[in-house]
Amino acid sequence: MAGGGALSGNAAMPETLIVGGGLIGLAIGWQLAKAGRSVMVIERDSPAASPSGASWAAAGMLAPLAEVGFNEPVLLALSRASLAMYPEFVAELEADAGQPVGYRTEGTLIVALDNDDAAWLRRQYDFQQSLGLPTRWMDGNEAWEQEPHLAPSVTAAAFAPTDHQVDNRRLMTALREAFARAGGELRTGTEVVRIQHDGDRASGIWVRPSDDAGADPELLEAPQLVVCAGAWTRLLMANNLPAPAVPPIRPVKGQLLSLTMSPLLRLSYVIRTRRVYLVPKLDGRLVIGATSEDVGFDTRLTAGGLFELLRDAWEAVPGVYDLPVRESWAGLRPASRDHAPVLGPTPLAGLYLAVGHYRNGVLLTPATARLMCEFLLTGEVPEAMQPFGLARFHRRARMHA
Ligand SMILES: Cc1cc2nc3c(=O)[nH]c(=O)nc-3n(C[C@H](O)[C@H](O)[C@H](O)COP(=O)(O)OP(=O)(O)OC[C@H]3O[C@@H](n4cnc5c(N)ncnc54)[C@H](O)[C@@H]3O)c2cc1C
């Protein structure tokens, strides 16, 4: 493999190298480091710039009930298991990092604003009930009493008391701190340009400074390589690895914006409609999202995208009209072909994946970290992880051939 003039090997080789310092890579790294492993996380972004990953861009909802219609059924069990881990995960992380992560447990109101919405919501609710999920139906008045900032036109709501939320940006900051305190090493401003493989074994990664595309890459070696590169996974893996080792991940763009809540308009529930969600953070931000666009790696904000978010948010909560605008941004959801994550081994020995968390990566962080750590420490794929292996895509491809 070309590596022209590269340094080879390193004095203190870590046992595990993780590509990508988003929530998934950091949470796995933190848990592995706590278990006594030497771990290095490689992240392309530099600390000076705003992070480019989905974990920073997300809204932070922990919403298996509201998202149930979007997901494959097999994902619901994992999502609910991860939600159930959240209180303990947050307590452990806050203690390890010495900082709060803005975890909120008021719940989520999914509201209907007209008769079409009400018919859609009733179908969602009936589906949730058929699965035994703890949602509760409310008429317009009851919803309005619960959250008086809702538009008077609200016709009905489904209350999802266990769909909680967290401040995903604080979660990331806390994970970085906890990872470092546990002895992990985070190398920022460093891009992984390719994965080294010899025959059927992956043995290292070639890295260079993110801001110096002309620099000779350096080889870092480790017995375990874990790719947690989010929406960029295929860009990294597809150019030199055998096709069966490369997961089918594509970026799905989401635009969001945030407003600053006022003492007169301070929401506590997450509010969702068929078209938009409003997520009130403890620091006073009201995050409004999100578009869903299949446009590759384009993260430009568009007038139409922001206009529709604001219009739809205003229809649900008219008082947002007067709130100051704080920020607008876009992120890339890492979507696999079936919208479920891809976890565990690849056909290359030593190369592992934790990618493809799509719309639910914040929610799935505790379960992913726990399952992946168990796997990386023991070599055994835990039962709950088995439906999420890379092999499922190749099985399907063979069946359809
Ligand atoms: C608009 C939007 C809203 C969302 N809302 C929610 C929500 O409310 N609830 C929820 O549960 N989920 C939500 N998600 C989904 C969630 O954000 C993702 O599933 C999750 O953050 C994925 O985490 P990750 O660590 O896999 O990826 P990322 O956070 O994208 O991290 C990947 C990291 O890898 C780095 N990287 C990539 N390639 C390389 C390379 N070659 N070398 C070095 N580093 C590299 C990137 O810089 C990045 O930091 C949302 C996502 C978006 C975009």
Ligand as a Chemical Component Dictionary entry (heavy atoms), coordinates in Angstrom:
data_LIG
# 
_chem_comp.id                   LIG 
_chem_comp.type                 NON-POLYMER 
_chem_comp.pdbx_formal_charge   0 
_chem_comp.three_letter_code    LIG 
# 
loop_
_chem_comp_atom.comp_id 
_chem_comp_atom.atom_id 
_chem_comp_atom.alt_atom_id 
_chem_comp_atom.type_symbol 
_chem_comp_atom.charge 
_chem_comp_atom.model_Cartn_x 
_chem_comp_atom.model_Cartn_y 
_chem_comp_atom.model_Cartn_z 
_chem_comp_atom.pdbx_ordinal 
LIG C1  C1  C 0 -30.415 17.083 12.046 1  
LIG C2  C2  C 0 -30.219 15.897 12.940 2  
LIG C3  C3  C 0 -31.041 15.721 14.040 3  
LIG C4  C4  C 0 -30.885 14.581 14.833 4  
LIG N1  N1  N 0 -31.670 14.446 15.951 5  
LIG C5  C5  C 0 -31.519 13.349 16.731 6  
LIG C6  C6  C 0 -32.289 13.201 17.909 7  
LIG O1  O1  O 0 -33.070 14.073 18.265 8  
LIG N2  N2  N 0 -32.129 12.071 18.648 9  
LIG C7  C7  C 0 -31.254 11.090 18.293 10 
LIG O2  O2  O 0 -31.169 10.075 18.987 11 
LIG N3  N3  N 0 -30.484 11.220 17.187 12 
LIG C8  C8  C 0 -30.600 12.323 16.405 13 
LIG N4  N4  N 0 -29.845 12.462 15.288 14 
LIG C9  C9  C 0 -28.983 11.357 14.888 15 
LIG C10 C10 C 0 -27.667 11.364 15.657 16 
LIG O3  O3  O 0 -27.151 12.663 15.695 17 
LIG C11 C11 C 0 -26.667 10.433 14.986 18 
LIG O4  O4  O 0 -27.228 9.172  14.734 19 
LIG C12 C12 C 0 -25.439 10.234 15.888 20 
LIG O5  O5  O 0 -24.969 11.468 16.351 21 
LIG C13 C13 C 0 -24.354 9.516  15.131 22 
LIG O6  O6  O 0 -23.189 9.570  15.930 23 
LIG P1  P1  P 0 -21.799 9.121  15.348 24 
LIG O7  O7  O 0 -20.799 9.285  16.415 25 
LIG O8  O8  O 0 -21.960 7.790  14.680 26 
LIG O9  O9  O 0 -21.554 10.125 14.121 27 
LIG P2  P2  P 0 -20.996 11.623 14.131 28 
LIG O10 O10 O 0 -21.487 12.374 15.283 29 
LIG O11 O11 O 0 -21.263 12.169 12.772 30 
LIG O12 O12 O 0 -19.462 11.415 14.357 31 
LIG C14 C14 C 0 -18.614 10.904 13.362 32 
LIG C15 C15 C 0 -17.261 11.567 13.558 33 
LIG O13 O13 O 0 -16.307 10.945 12.715 34 
LIG C16 C16 C 0 -15.427 11.938 12.249 35 
LIG N5  N5  N 0 -14.808 11.426 11.036 36 
LIG C17 C17 C 0 -15.425 11.026 9.903  37 
LIG N6  N6  N 0 -14.530 10.608 9.000  38 
LIG C18 C18 C 0 -13.307 10.739 9.578  39 
LIG C19 C19 C 0 -11.980 10.490 9.134  40 
LIG N7  N7  N 0 -11.737 10.006 7.904  41 
LIG N8  N8  N 0 -10.963 10.744 9.973  42 
LIG C20 C20 C 0 -11.194 11.241 11.235 43 
LIG N9  N9  N 0 -12.438 11.509 11.703 44 
LIG C21 C21 C 0 -13.485 11.266 10.871 45 
LIG C22 C22 C 0 -16.318 13.137 11.989 46 
LIG O14 O14 O 0 -15.597 14.354 11.977 47 
LIG C23 C23 C 0 -17.303 13.048 13.170 48 
LIG O15 O15 O 0 -16.891 13.813 14.268 49 
LIG C24 C24 C 0 -29.919 13.614 14.505 50 
LIG C25 C25 C 0 -29.053 13.834 13.438 51 
LIG C26 C26 C 0 -29.183 14.975 12.670 52 
LIG C27 C27 C 0 -28.209 15.232 11.550 53 
# 
loop_
_chem_comp_bond.comp_id 
_chem_comp_bond.atom_id_1 
_chem_comp_bond.atom_id_2 
_chem_comp_bond.value_order 
_chem_comp_bond.pdbx_ordinal 
LIG C1  C2  SING 1  
LIG C2  C3  SING 2  
LIG C2  C26 DOUB 3  
LIG C3  C4  DOUB 4  
LIG C4  N1  SING 5  
LIG C4  C24 SING 6  
LIG N1  C5  DOUB 7  
LIG C5  C6  SING 8  
LIG C5  C8  SING 9  
LIG C6  O1  DOUB 10 
LIG C6  N2  SING 11 
LIG N2  C7  SING 12 
LIG C7  O2  DOUB 13 
LIG C7  N3  SING 14 
LIG N3  C8  DOUB 15 
LIG C8  N4  SING 16 
LIG N4  C9  SING 17 
LIG N4  C24 SING 18 
LIG C9  C10 SING 19 
LIG C10 O3  SING 20 
LIG C10 C11 SING 21 
LIG C11 O4  SING 22 
LIG C11 C12 SING 23 
LIG C12 O5  SING 24 
LIG C12 C13 SING 25 
LIG C13 O6  SING 26 
LIG O6  P1  SING 27 
LIG P1  O7  DOUB 28 
LIG P1  O8  SING 29 
LIG P1  O9  SING 30 
LIG O9  P2  SING 31 
LIG P2  O10 DOUB 32 
LIG P2  O11 SING 33 
LIG P2  O12 SING 34 
LIG O12 C14 SING 35 
LIG C14 C15 SING 36 
LIG C15 O13 SING 37 
LIG C15 C23 SING 38 
LIG O13 C16 SING 39 
LIG C16 N5  SING 40 
LIG C16 C22 SING 41 
LIG N5  C17 SING 42 
LIG N5  C21 SING 43 
LIG C17 N6  DOUB 44 
LIG N6  C18 SING 45 
LIG C18 C19 SING 46 
LIG C18 C21 DOUB 47 
LIG C19 N7  SING 48 
LIG C19 N8  DOUB 49 
LIG N8  C20 SING 50 
LIG C20 N9  DOUB 51 
LIG N9  C21 SING 52 
LIG C22 O14 SING 53 
LIG C22 C23 SING 54 
LIG C23 O15 SING 55 
LIG C24 C25 DOUB 56 
LIG C25 C26 SING 57 
LIG C26 C27 SING 58 
# 
